[in-house]
Amino acid sequence: MSFDRNRKIAFLGMGLMGSRMVTRLVQAGFDVAVWNRTASACEPLIDMGAHALELENIGEYPIILTCLADDQAAQAVFERIHKQLKPAQVIVDFSSLSVDKTKQLASLAAQQQVTWIDSPVSGGTAGAENGTLVIFAGGDAEIIQDLSLIYNVLSQRVTRMGDTGTGQATKICNQLIVAANSTLIAEAVALARQAGVDTTLLAPALAGGFADSKPFQILTPRMATYSFEPVQWKVQTLSKDLNNAIKLAQQFNLDIPVAKKAFIQLQDHQQRGFAESDLATVIQQVEHKAVEK
């Protein structure tokens, strides 16, 4: 079964990533219906050519794409639509969820002969806007291949990582590196500033060296200039992902102390009122603690 542009798509979740992904799909000529818990988030996309989706009609859409905040949001949405699902539908989940929740929802979908493909993404809002995301897919290999027309609009690369849940496990590992690295970048920028370094020069100076990375090139200039808008990664999102990493490691009796330390740091920052703020604001927490001492 191949998926062409004439087959209707339902897209649930118009957050930072979902709204940008829908934009690309609509611009590529796909027939997309959109839904969000806060309906007003759909309005710009409807003006662009998407349709408003009523969840009770979800059974009319062969392909359902989701990009939701967390396990709780995914569970809540699934509970609202599961009775309307029809055999042979495919749910492609771009959310970043725990492995356990993904397997649970995939099993419930399978009871109605609906296929669940976990497809978490990496690349941030810029990747979503430019169609350069990388996707880690878990589930039926043939269906993942059949989804290539959709994937190609959204991403530069899709890798099937294994069976259901392995896409999410891969994303958790990805986020572990990004989130833990972000706290280390903040410490480096704070240390450099205290030592008299012009921190606006750090990103170009270290470019191409062993310390370089995409998060370094994105976060360092923002931290150096205290420029935190627009939001690219939310603190609460990375905190949630680190928590998923720690819980997954616990299942295998694997100790990951660096991730634990970074989680505590991000959680503390979140509780100080920065949950919805950009990840780069963690520099403020590092410097705030220095002042406290």
N, C-alpha and C positions, 0 to 999 in steps of 0.2 A: 504493500500500500504506500503510495507516494502522496505527499501533501502539496497541492498546487495553490496558487494565489486565489483561486476561486472558492476555496473551502473556508468557511467562516471560522474565525478565531475569537475566543473569549479571553480577555486579559484581566486578571484580578490583582489589584494592588498598584496604585499610582503614586508611589513614593519617589524618592530621588532617582532610583534606578528604573523602576517600572514605567514611569512617565516618559523617560527618554527612550526606552526600548519600544514603547508603543509608537512614539513619534517616527522612529525609523521604519517600523512595519507599515504604518499608514503611508509614509512617503514612498515606500517600495511597492505600493499598490495592493496590499493585503486588506481584506474585509475584516476589520477588527471592532469588536464591541468591548467596552471598558466598564469596569466597576471598581469602586473604592468605598471603604467604610464611610469616609467623608465625601459625599457626592460632588462637592464643589471642585475637588481635585481633578475631576474628569472633564470639566467644562472646556479648558483650553484644547484638549485632545478631540473633543466633539466638534469644536469650532474648526479643527484641522481636517476633520473628515471621518473620525471614529464615530461609532454609534453608542448610545447609552445601553447598558446591559441590565436587565432585570434577572436576578439570580434564579427565580423560579423557571426561567426559560433556558437554563444552562444546558439542558439535554439536547438543545438544537445545535450545539457547537461541537463538531468532531474533535477540535483541538482546544484545550483549555490551558492557558499559560498563567502561572501565578508568580508573584514577586511580593512576598509578605514579610512582615517585620521579624517574626520569631515563631517558636513552636506554638505558643498560645494563639497567635493570630492565625496560623495555618490550621490549627485544630478547630478554631471557631468558624472559620470560613468553610472548612470541609463539612462540618456539622450542618451548615446552612444549605449545602448543595448536594449532599450525598444521596438524598432520596430522589433527586431529579436526574441523577446520572444514568446514562444508557450504555449498554454493552458496545464495545469497540471504540469508545471515546479514549482519548489520550490526555493525561494531565502531565504537563511539563513544568516542573517546579524550579524556578530560578531563585527562590528564597535560600537563605543560609539557615538551615535547621540542624538539630541534633540528629545523629544517625538513628537513634532509637525512635524518634518521632517520625522520621522519614519511613522507616520500615513498618511502623504501625499504620500510618496512613496509606502506604502502598498496599498493605495487606487488606485493609478495609475496602480500598478501591477495587482490588482484585476480586473480592466477593461479588462485585457487580460487573465483572468482566471488563473493568476499566484499567488501562495500563498506566502506571505511574513511572515517570522518568525524572530522577533528581538531576538537576542541571544548574547547580550554583555557579556563579560567575565571579571573575576577578577582573579588575581594570578600572573600577571607580566610575564616577559620573562622566569623566572624559571618555572612557572606553565605551560607555553606553551611548553617548552622543555620536561618537565617531564610528561605531560598529566594530570596534577593535577589542572587545571583551575576549577573554579566554574562558571556556566553559569546561567544567569537569562533569561528565555525565555518568550516571549509574543506572543500569537496567537493561532492557532488551536491546541487543545489538542491532537487530534489523530495524526496529522502530527508530532508534537513534540515527541510523543512516537515512531513513525515510524523512526525518525532520530537517535534513540538511538545507533545504530551501529557506526555512525559517532561520535556522542557526546562522547561515551565511550572511543574512542581513544584519545580524546582531554581533557577530564575533569574527575574529581572525582565525580562531582554532577551536575545535571541539575534540576532546579526548575522552573516549569511553574508558573509565577507570576500573570497571568490573560490574558486579551485580548491584542491585538496589542498595543504596546507602553508601556506596564507595565514592560517588561524586561528592556527597556531603563530607565524608571523611577526608577527602582531598582538600576541600575548601577549608575545613577546620585546620588542617596543617598549614595551608596558605595563610590563613588569618592569624594563626599562632605566630608565624614569622613576622607578618606585618605589624601586629599589635605590640609584640614584645620589642620589635625593632624601633617602633615609634617612641617608646619610653626611653630607649637608649639614645636615640637621636636628640630628644629633648635634653637629656643629660649632657650630651656632647656640645650642643649649642649653648647651654647655660654655662658650662665650664669654659668654653672658648670666649664667651662674652666677658666673664669675670677675669680672664687672663689678658684682656685687652685686644682680642682679635676682632676685626671687622667681620661680623658673622654673615653679612650679606655676601661675602666672598667665599664662604665655606662650600656651597654647592658647586660653583664652577671650579674651585680649587681641587676638590676631591673627585670631580667627575672623571670616570674611567679608571679610577683606582680601586683597590680591593674593598674599600669602605662604601663604594658607590652602590646605589640601587634606585629603583623608581620611587619608593617611599622617601628615600633621602632627598632626591631632587625635588619632590613635591612638598614635603614637610619643612625642610630646612629653610627655604626662602620665606615661608609663611611665619615660621618661628622667629626668624631673624628680624622681621619687620612687624611682628604682631598683626599680621593680616589673616583674619580667620573667616572671611566671607569671600565667595559663597561656601557653604558647607559642602565638603567633599566626602568625608567619612565622619559619621556621628560617633561620639565617645561611647554612647550606650550600645551601639552596634558592635564595636570592637570588644567591649567588655563582655557582651553576651557571647561572642564567638570564642573568646578566651575561656569563658566558663564551660562552654561545650567541649573545648579541647581538654580541659582538666578532667571533666567527667568521663570523657572517652578514655583517657589515659588510665583513670582509676579502674575501669573495667578490665584492664590488662595488667594491673598492678605495676604500672609504669610511672616512675616519679619524674615530673617535669618542673623542676624548681624555678627555672627562669620564667616560664609561663605563669606560674603561681604568683611570683613577685610582680610581674607586669599586670596581672589581673587585679591584685590588691591595689596597685597604684591607680589603675584606670577606674576601679570601683570607687575609690576615695575621691577621685576627681569628679566622677559622676554625681556622687552624693553631695558635693559642694555646689551643685547647681549647673553643671556643665554637660548633662546627659545629652542634650540636643545640639551641643556645640561641636565644632570641627575638632578632629583628632589633634591638630596642631596646637590647640590650646593647652595641651598637657605641659607645654613649656612653662605656662603660668603656675602650674602646680609645683614643678621642680623649683622654680625661683621663689615661690611663696614659702616653701618649706625652708629654703636657705635663709630667708629673712626671719622666719620664726626662730631659727636657731641662733 
